[in-house]
Amino acid sequence: MINSDIIVLAAVEEELSKLIDRIENPIFSIVGGRRITCGYIEGKPVRVLITGPGTVNTVQSLTAAIENARPSLIIQSGCAGAFRESGLNIGDIGIATEEIDIQLGIEAEDSRLPLNELPFSIIKSSNIDIKNRYPLDIKLVNQASETLTKVFEGKSVQVVNGSFVTVSTITATDSRAKDIYKYYSSCMEGMEGAGTAHLAIHYDIPFLEIRSASNFVGKRDRSSWNLSLAFERGAMAVLNLIHDFLSEAL
């Protein structure tokens, strides 16, 4: 089945609650055992999918949604950890230029990062053999960046394009965070992006990943986190993209 809507997905509902609140005449349903909300935002058809955390949940739920109705665009949203070295602060916006699955590869002899490259491809795209790095459409990234930079101008919110890393084990020490940044120069860490990027390539569907920083990657200090701010700004970013250019860009 072919559809012309946008799928916006996040791990937990709180990350997209302000987006769901803006859906006109929402219809709530279950697809693949996951909660999905369908409707319109400013006349544009949208589906909001809550996947559950992690790559496995994301791949399972997004596959079910795509097979039920193929969208015109996938947007991964929600919060993420920001690497201090990237210059991002809590509440800032990151847009992925690539997703790197840093736990996909061959263990190095000293058990340190980076892993050695796999001897085979995970998936092929436009004659590119993908081992653990998933490139995103840079033209779409730049369009999103231009739009969001204007939206947040004068509001003390940075919009930064850069590599994101996907992990299954959340980074919880400053030394590990520094090692990841040293080898990958990443701006954000999440748990779902590589899975979404893989499916976007497999189904040949345009894909954007836009997150807001809720904390810094490294030693876990929950007293310094600001989840509500990240949820609000991440949803605001997606709403403005839907409003400003997505219908024309696709």
Backbone hydrogen bonds, N-H to C=O, Kabsch-Sander energy under -0.5 kcal/mol:
donor,donor_aa,acceptor,acceptor_aa,energy
3,N,70,R,-2.4
6,I,45,P,-1.6
7,I,73,L,-2.6
8,V,6,I,-0.6
8,V,47,R,-3.0
9,L,75,I,-2.6
10,A,49,L,-1.8
15,E,12,V,-1.2
16,L,13,E,-1.5
17,S,14,E,-0.7
20,I,16,L,-2.6
21,D,17,S,-2.2
22,R,19,L,-1.1
23,I,20,I,-1.5
24,E,40,Y,-3.6
27,I,38,C,-2.6
29,S,36,I,-2.5
31,V,34,R,-2.4
34,R,31,V,-1.6
36,I,29,S,-2.6
37,T,48,V,-2.3
38,C,27,I,-2.7
39,G,46,V,-1.9
40,Y,24,E,-1.2
41,I,44,K,-2.3
44,K,41,I,-1.8
46,V,39,G,-2.8
47,R,6,I,-3.0
48,V,37,T,-2.7
49,L,8,V,-2.8
49,L,47,R,-0.6
50,I,35,R,-2.1
51,T,10,A,-2.4
51,T,49,L,-0.7
52,G,11,A,-1.5
58,T,54,G,-1.8
59,V,55,T,-2.9
60,Q,56,V,-2.4
61,S,57,N,-2.5
62,L,58,T,-2.6
63,T,59,V,-2.0
64,A,60,Q,-1.7
65,A,61,S,-2.0
66,I,62,L,-2.7
67,E,63,T,-2.6
68,N,64,A,-1.6
69,A,65,A,-2.0
70,R,1,M,-2.8
72,S,5,D,-3.2
73,L,5,D,-1.0
74,I,206,P,-2.1
75,I,7,I,-3.0
76,Q,208,L,-2.7
77,S,9,L,-2.8
77,S,75,I,-0.5
80,A,212,S,-1.4
81,G,189,E,-2.1
82,A,215,N,-2.8
83,F,187,C,-1.8
86,S,83,F,-1.7
87,G,84,R,-1.6
88,L,83,F,-0.6
91,G,213,A,-2.6
92,D,89,N,-2.3
93,I,158,Q,-2.9
94,G,211,R,-3.0
95,I,160,V,-2.6
96,A,209,E,-2.2
97,T,162,G,-2.1
98,E,162,G,-0.6
99,E,134,Y,-2.4
100,I,164,F,-2.3
101,D,99,E,-0.5
101,D,132,N,-2.8
102,I,100,I,-1.2
102,I,166,T,-1.1
104,L,101,D,-1.5
105,G,103,Q,-0.6
106,I,116,N,-3.0
111,S,108,A,-1.8
116,N,106,I,-2.9
122,I,130,I,-3.5
123,I,130,I,-1.1
125,S,128,I,-2.2
128,I,125,S,-2.3
129,D,127,N,-0.6
130,I,123,I,-2.5
130,I,128,I,-0.8
131,K,129,D,-0.6
134,Y,99,E,-3.5
134,Y,132,N,-0.5
136,L,97,T,-2.3
138,I,136,L,-0.7
141,V,137,D,-2.4
142,N,138,I,-2.7
143,Q,139,K,-2.0
144,A,140,L,-2.4
145,S,141,V,-2.6
146,E,142,N,-2.4
147,T,143,Q,-2.1
148,L,144,A,-2.7
149,T,145,S,-2.4
150,K,146,E,-1.5
151,V,147,T,-2.0
152,F,148,L,-2.4
153,E,150,K,-0.7
155,K,152,F,-2.2
157,V,152,F,-0.7
160,V,93,I,-2.6
162,G,95,I,-2.2
164,F,98,E,-2.6
165,V,188,M,-2.5
166,T,100,I,-3.0
167,V,190,G,-2.3
170,I,168,S,-0.6
177,A,173,T,-2.0
178,K,174,D,-2.3
179,D,175,S,-1.9
180,I,176,R,-2.5
181,Y,177,A,-2.3
182,K,178,K,-2.4
183,Y,179,D,-1.9
184,Y,180,I,-2.3
185,S,181,Y,-2.4
187,C,163,S,-2.9
188,M,163,S,-1.1
189,E,81,G,-2.5
190,G,165,V,-2.5
195,G,192,E,-0.8
196,T,192,E,-1.6
197,A,193,G,-2.8
198,H,194,A,-2.2
199,L,195,G,-1.9
200,A,196,T,-2.4
201,I,197,A,-1.9
202,H,198,H,-2.5
203,Y,199,L,-2.7
204,D,200,A,-0.6
205,I,200,A,-2.4
208,L,74,I,-2.5
210,I,76,Q,-2.8
211,R,94,G,-2.2
212,S,78,G,-1.8
213,A,92,D,-2.3
214,S,80,A,-2.5
215,N,80,A,-1.0
217,V,82,A,-2.7
218,G,171,T,-0.8
220,R,172,A,-0.6
221,D,219,K,-0.6
224,S,221,D,-2.3
225,W,222,R,-1.1
226,N,214,S,-2.4
230,A,226,N,-1.8
231,F,227,L,-2.9
232,E,228,S,-2.3
233,R,229,L,-2.6
234,G,230,A,-2.5
235,A,231,F,-2.1
236,M,232,E,-2.1
237,A,233,R,-2.4
238,V,234,G,-1.9
239,L,235,A,-2.5
240,N,236,M,-2.2
241,L,237,A,-1.8
242,I,238,V,-2.5
243,H,239,L,-2.1
244,D,240,N,-2.8
245,F,241,L,-1.9
246,L,241,L,-1.9
248,E,245,F,-0.6
249,A,245,F,-2.5
250,L,246,L,-1.6
